[in-house]
């Protein structure tokens, strides 16, 4: 599934679909975007060096990372760091692969225990990004509405 996920992202970018899709459409890809973060440098290089890659893609492929989000279901500290480095901490949402048995058993533990992420980044990945993505009110606001 990670291979298909990165292929889906690259298809949207290289086909020029992001030039036609409104920015208001929110897209989030599972599996940490697959191998997208890992191959993006290679794809940018291909875009610079080959006319055929630029044919339907008028901008450097890495310039489209602000058009979608990915989840954090990558299961390795280094992979999560690369994902945050490539996508930005504001575009990675908590993912677990639940209910599949190979998913993260303690949901959020990879993020919470990550030594390279700041407290701010952890808060974003563990919930704030999802609240923003889905247009949900902050938890304090939700809790306050049940009290009144």
N, C-alpha and C positions, 0 to 999 in steps of 0.2 A: 504493500500500500504506500509506503514512503516514495517509491519510484514513481508511481502513478500520480502522487500528489505533486511532486516537483514538476512532472511533465505537464500537469494541468496549469500550474502557475506560469511556467515558461511558454506554454501555448497562448495564454492570455496576453503575455507581454510581447512575444515575437510576432504574433499574428496582427498586432495593432488593435486588439480588442479593447485595451484600456483607453485608446483614443476615442472609442465609440461608447463605452460604458460610462454612465454618469458617476461622478465622484460620490454622489449620495448613496450608491449601492454599496453596502458593507459586505465584504467577503472575508471569511476566516477559514483557513486551511488547517486540517488536522495533521497529526504526526509531525509537528514542528515544521510543517512545510516540506516534509520529506528531505531530500538531499539538496533542496534549493539553496540554502545558505552556503553549503559547501561548494556548489558548482557555479555560483554567481560570478565569481572572478573570471572563470573560464568563459562564461557567456559574454561578459563585458568585453573580454579580449577578442572574442570572435566578432562581436559587433564592430569593434574598432578596425579589425583587419579584413573583414569580408563584406563586400557590398550586398551579397545575397541575404545576410543576416539583418542588414539595415532596411531591406526592401519594404517591409510593412511595419517596422519598428523605428519611428523617427528619433527616439531618445535612447540614451544609454540604458540597458536593461535594469541596472541597479537604481536608476532614478524612479522606478515604479514601486519600490518597496513601501512607499507611503499610501498605496492604493488598497492594501489588504493587511490582514493580521494572520497570525499563526498561533497554534496552541503550543504549550510547553512540553508535550509528551515526547521527550527525546531520551530520557532515562540515563543520561551521563552528564557529569559536571561540565566537561569540555564542550560537549555538543550544545548544552544550554548557553554557555558563555559565547560560543560562536553565533548562535541564534540571536542572542541579545545584541551582540556587536553588529551583526548584519541588519537586523530588522529594527533595532532600537527598542529600548525597554517599554515604550508606549504601545508597541504593536505585538506583544507576546502575551497571550491569555493563558490562564491555568488550564492544563489539559491532563487527563489521567488515563484514558483508554477504558474507563469504567463502562460497562460491567465486565469487560473481557478479563479473563484470569491473568493475562500477561501484563496488565496495566499496573500503574504505580499503586502499591498496596497501601501506603500512607500518603494519600493525595496531598500534594504540595510539599512533601518532604525534600525533594530535590531542590526546589527553590529555597525553601526555608534554611536548608543546611549549606547552601552554596557559599563558599568563602569569598568569592569575587563580586558578589552582588551587594550593593548598598542596601540599607534598610528601606530607602525610598523605592528602589527598584523592586525589592521583594514585595512591598505593599502593592505596587502597581501590578506585578505579575500574579499575585495571589488573589486579586479581586478587583482592584480599582479599574484596570483596563477593561475587564468584562462589564463592569457597571457602565462605563462610558460607551463601550461598543454597543451594548443593548439598550442604552438610554435609561438605565435604572437609577433611581435616586440613591445617594450615599446611604450606607447602613444606618447611620445615626438618624437620618430623616425617616427611614422606614420604621425603625424602632420607636421613634417619637410619635408616629401616627397611630401606633397600637396603644400607646399610653393614654392619649386624649380621647 
